Amino acid sequence: MSAPNKTYDPVQVAVLSPDEVQHMQTRALAAIAAASDLDQLKAARLAHAGDRAPITLANAEIGALPPAARAETGKRVGAARAAIRQALADRQAELEADRDRRVLVEDAVDITLPWDRQPAGARHPVTTVAERLVDVFVGMGYEVAEGPEVEAEWYNFDALNFPPDHPAREMQDTFFVAGPKGADRSGMVLRTHTSP
C-alpha cells in the first residue's frame, strides 16, 4: 500500500478517474452477468472483487491521495465496490436457485412406479420354532389339536378334580372372565393348562 504523499498530484492517478472507476464497475458487472455457473461466478469474484482486483487496488490507492480528493474518490470507489458486491450476491442467489431446481428435477422419484420390495418384518422366532416342532410331530403321525383360549371353569378345574380351595383357583394364578352385571363370576377363565 502506498504511503500518503503531500506532493502527489491526483491528476496523475488515471486509475482513480471517474471514467476508469466506472469502466472497472462496468467490466465487473458484465463478467458477473456472463457467469453461467457457480465456478464461473467464483472466477469473476476473484477477478473483479478479490484482493488483486483493479477496484480493490484502486481502493488501496485512496490513502495516497491528497485529503481534498479522498472524499469524492472514496465515495465513487465505495459505490462501485458496493454495486459489484450486490451484483455478486444477486447472481449467486440466482445460480444457486437454478442449481437447486435442476437437482430437484434430476433427483425426482416417480412414486407411481410399481414397488417390488417385500414388506419389512419376519415371523416371531417362537412362532417359527413352534411351527417346525408341529411339522416334526405331524411327520411322526401325531395330530395337532387346538382348543379355545377362554374355557369354562368346569372343564378347566372341576372335571380335572381340582377342589374348590385349590391354590390354582386363586386370583394370582387364574384370570377369571368378568360376568354379567351383578354376577360375581361368569364361570369362564382363560385356559391355564396347555391341553384341553
Backbone hydrogen bonds, N-H to C=O, Kabsch-Sander energy under -0.5 kcal/mol:
donor,donor_aa,acceptor,acceptor_aa,energy
5,N,64,A,-0.7
8,Y,5,N,-1.3
12,Q,9,D,-1.7
13,V,10,P,-0.9
14,A,12,Q,-1.6
16,L,13,V,-0.9
17,S,14,A,-1.5
21,V,17,S,-2.5
22,Q,18,P,-2.2
23,H,19,D,-2.3
24,M,20,E,-2.5
25,Q,21,V,-2.3
26,T,22,Q,-2.6
27,R,23,H,-2.6
28,A,24,M,-2.3
29,L,25,Q,-2.7
30,A,26,T,-2.2
31,A,27,R,-2.3
32,I,28,A,-2.3
33,A,29,L,-2.4
34,A,30,A,-1.8
35,A,31,A,-0.8
35,A,32,I,-0.7
41,L,37,D,-2.0
42,K,38,L,-2.1
43,A,39,D,-2.1
44,A,40,Q,-2.3
45,R,41,L,-2.4
46,L,42,K,-2.3
47,A,43,A,-2.3
48,H,44,A,-2.3
49,A,45,R,-2.4
50,G,45,R,-0.5
50,G,46,L,-0.7
53,A,50,G,-1.1
57,L,53,A,-2.5
58,A,54,P,-2.4
59,N,55,I,-1.7
60,A,56,T,-1.7
61,E,57,L,-1.3
62,I,58,A,-0.5
62,I,59,N,-0.8
63,G,60,A,-0.6
64,A,61,E,-1.3
65,L,62,I,-1.4
69,A,66,P,-1.4
70,R,66,P,-1.2
71,A,67,P,-0.8
73,T,69,A,-2.0
74,G,70,R,-3.2
75,K,71,A,-2.2
76,R,72,E,-2.1
77,V,73,T,-2.9
78,G,74,G,-2.7
79,A,75,K,-2.5
80,A,76,R,-2.0
81,R,77,V,-2.7
82,A,78,G,-2.4
83,A,79,A,-2.3
84,I,80,A,-2.2
85,R,81,R,-2.7
86,Q,82,A,-2.6
87,A,83,A,-2.3
88,L,84,I,-2.4
89,A,85,R,-2.4
90,D,86,Q,-2.6
91,R,87,A,-2.6
92,Q,88,L,-2.5
93,A,89,A,-2.1
94,E,90,D,-2.2
95,L,91,R,-2.8
96,E,92,Q,-2.6
97,A,93,A,-2.1
98,D,94,E,-2.5
99,R,95,L,-2.5
100,D,96,E,-2.7
101,R,97,A,-2.4
102,R,98,D,-2.4
103,V,99,R,-2.6
104,L,100,D,-2.4
105,V,101,R,-2.1
106,E,102,R,-2.5
107,D,103,V,-2.6
108,A,105,V,-0.8
110,D,108,A,-0.5
111,I,109,V,-1.0
113,L,110,D,-1.4
116,D,114,P,-0.6
128,T,124,H,-2.3
129,V,125,P,-2.5
130,A,126,V,-2.6
131,E,127,T,-2.4
132,R,128,T,-1.9
133,L,129,V,-2.5
134,V,130,A,-2.4
135,D,131,E,-2.1
136,V,132,R,-2.1
137,F,133,L,-2.5
138,V,134,V,-2.8
139,G,135,D,-1.9
140,M,136,V,-1.1
141,G,138,V,-1.3
142,Y,137,F,-2.4
145,A,143,E,-0.6
151,E,149,E,-0.6
151,E,189,V,-3.1
153,E,187,G,-3.4
156,N,152,A,-2.1
157,F,153,E,-2.4
158,D,153,E,-1.0
159,A,154,W,-3.4
160,L,157,F,-0.9
161,N,158,D,-1.8
162,F,157,F,-2.3
166,H,163,P,-2.0
169,R,166,H,-1.8
170,E,167,P,-1.6
173,D,170,E,-1.1
174,T,170,E,-1.6
176,F,174,T,-0.8
177,V,188,M,-2.8
183,A,180,P,-2.3
186,S,177,V,-1.3
189,V,151,E,-3.0
190,L,175,F,-2.5
191,R,149,E,-3.0
